[in-house]
Amino acid sequence: MTLIPLGQRQPVDGLTVVGEAIRDPLPDIIELGFEMNATAFTAALAVQEVAAKVKQLGHGLARLGDGQTELHSGGVAVWPILQPPTPQIMPMSGPPLLPAAFPMIGAGPPPMPMPSDGPQLLGYRAVSTFKVAVQDSARLGEVVDTVTAVGAIPNGNIRFLVRDEAGLRRTLLEDAVREAREKAQILAAGFGKSAGNPVSISEEFVAYQIQQGIGPMLAFPFPTRVPLTRGPLMYCTRVNVTYQLQ
């Protein structure tokens, strides 16, 4: 009897094939990240001010109409605004007494700087992060102008999304399974056999965004060749299937 180490599967005799399906759909939604800043003498006032700006931003986006934008508010962080301590001049004592036979040269050593007790609190800064999802790419510039007019600053975060991602994943999985079955039938026929029932199945899925001129933002979890794409999105599904040989 052969012992199998804990956590490992017993090897299965059969034909193992890989089926892959790749799609590069055009995105339906573009999601942009921004942050809003506000300063005040107290933390409460800073938070209230940044909340008021975000609310004003929501009204501005609503005026664009047609429900083409969605505002997703994030958290609010507050930091104290501190001024470093200012060095204070501490006078030094006069020169030591010398015999009268020696003339006094200079007025003594220069005064030494002495730091104050600590930094001075000037106020507080509140920062709110949020995302704006745009469904109509033709109005992207108008949306950015509306957001920045309120005082928001782009933080560089951008995502491209597909509205029906679940349906896309289902289609990719069906195509990958079909390809695996076709491969198994061809390989088995080459050895005078046929592919029977599957005895082992595993599936991997990955979605990532492509930065033009930079490459994929996320690496595939399995070796594969990245084809040329027409858009910034890439979806890939891989299935590993082991069939019985008959």
N, C-alpha and C positions, 0 to 999 in steps of 0.2 A: 504493500500500500504506500502510495506516495503522499507525503505530508505537504499541504499547501500553507505557506506562511499566512498569518493573520492579516487581513486587509487586502489580499491578492486573490484574483479570480483564477479558477482552474482553466488552463488553456483549452480552447474548443477547436477540434479538428474541422476544417471546412474552408470555405473561400471567403476572404475578407476583402471588401471593396470600399471605395470612398466615392460619395456623390456630392457634388458642389453646385451651388446656384448663386449667382452674383447679379445684383441690380444696382444701377446708379440713377435713381429717380430724381427728377427736379423737385426741389423743396416747395412745400405749400406754405410754410410759415418761416419767417425770419425773426429770431429772438435776439434783441439787443440789450446789453447790460449798462446801467447808469448808476451814478451815485449823487446824492444831494447833500450839500453841506450847509450848516448854519452855526453861527457863534452867538453867544450871549453871556451875561455876567453870571447866570446860574445854569445848572444842568437842566432843570425843569424848563426854563425858557428856551434853551437851545433845542430840546426835544420838541417842544410845542411849535417852534418856528419851522423846523424841518418837516414836521407833520403837516403844517399849513401849506408848505410849498408842494409837497406830494399831492395833497388834496387839490390844489390849484392845477397841478399837472393833469390830474384825472379829469377835471372839467375841460381842460384844453383838448385832451384826446377825445373826449365825448363829442366835442363840437365837430370833429372830423367826420362823424356819422358813419352809417352803414355797418357798424360793428366790426370794422376792419382791424381794430387794435385792441389789445388786452393788456392791462396793467397788473403786474404781479409784484406786490410790495414785499420787501425782505425785512431784515432786522434793522435796528437802530443801535449804533455804538456811540458812546460818549467818552471824550478824553478831556482832561484838564489842559488848559493853556498856561504854561509856566514860563516865567522869565528867570534866566539864570541869575544867581546871586551876584551883586555888584561889589567888587572889591572896595574896601574902605581903607583909607590911608591912615596908618598908625605912626604917629611921630616917634622918632628915636630920641633918646636922651642926648644931651650935649657931649662934646668931646671930654675926655678925662682931663683932669687938672694936671698941668705940666709946670715944671719949674719955670720961673720967670726968665731964666736965661735962654730958654728955647722959644722962638716965636711960634704963634698958633697959625697953622696952615689950614685953610678951608674952614667951613662952618660945621663940619661933622659929617657923618654918613647920611645918605639919603633916606627918607622915610620908607618903611616897609609896608606893602599892601597887606591887608587883613580881610579875609572873606567874611561876608555877613553870615547870619545864622542858616539861611536856606533859600531856595527859590521862591519867587513871589507868584501867587496865583492871580492870573489876569482874567480868567473866565473859563468857558467850556466850549468845546466844539462837538456838535452832533453830526453824524454821517448816517444817512439812510441809503441802502442799496435796493434796487428794484430792477425789474425786467419789463420790457415792452415787446409784445409779440405782434408782428405785422403780417397780415394775411395777403395784402396786395403789395407786391414788391414795387409797383409803379409809384406808390405813395410813400416809399421809404424815406426819401429826402424831406417830404413835408412833415413826416412824423418826427424825424430827428430835429428839424427846425423848431417844432412845437415843444419838444422836450427841453432842448437847450435854452430856449427863450425864457424858461422859468428859472434857469440857473443850474440845471443838472449837467453833469460832466460824464461823457462816455468813459467807461472803465476798461474798454477793450474786449469785453466778453461778447461773443456772437455765436449763435447756434442756428443751424438749418434743420428744420423738422419736416416730417411727413405726417399729414393729418391721420391717415389710415395706416399706421405702422403695423398694427395687428394683422390687417389683411395682407399687407406686403410680406410679413414674416410667414404667414400661412402659405402663400404662393411659393415663396422660396423653399420652404420645407417640402412641399409637394414635388417641386422640380428636382430637388436634390435626391429625394427618395426614388423618383422615377429614373434618374440617371444611374443611381447605384444598382437598381434592379437590371437595367439594360447592360451595364458593365458585367454584372455577375453572369448573365445569360451568355454573353459573348465569350467570356473567359472560360466558363465551364464547357461550352460547346467546343472550344479549341482543344480540350482534352478528352473529348468524347463523353462528357457527362452533362448533367443538367443541374441548375441551381434549385435546391429545395426550399424548405421553410427557413426564415431567418431565426438564428438562435442567439444573436447578440446585436444590439443596436445602441448607438450613442450619437448625440447631436450637439453641435456647437453653432452659436450665432454671434455675430459681431456687427456693430454699426459704428462708423466713424466718419469724420469730416476731413476733407482734403483741403489743405491750404495751398493755393496755387503757387508754384515755385518753391514750396517748402517740403511737401510730402504729406503723408498721412499723419494726423494728430495722434491717433491711437494705432498701435501695432496689432496685427492679427495675432490671435493666440495660437495659430498653427501656420506652418510655412505655406505661402501661396504667392502667386504673381499678381501684382496689382495692375489691372488693365487701365488704359487711358479712359478717362471719364469725361462726360459732357457737363457735369455739375459738381457741386461740392460735397455730395453725399455718396456713401458706399455702404451697401448691405451685403453680407455674405453668410450663407448657411452651409455647413458641412455635416454629413452623416457618415458614420462608420458602421457598416453592416457586415455581419458574418453569416453566410448561408451554408446549409448542409449541401454536400455534394452527393448526387444520386447517379 
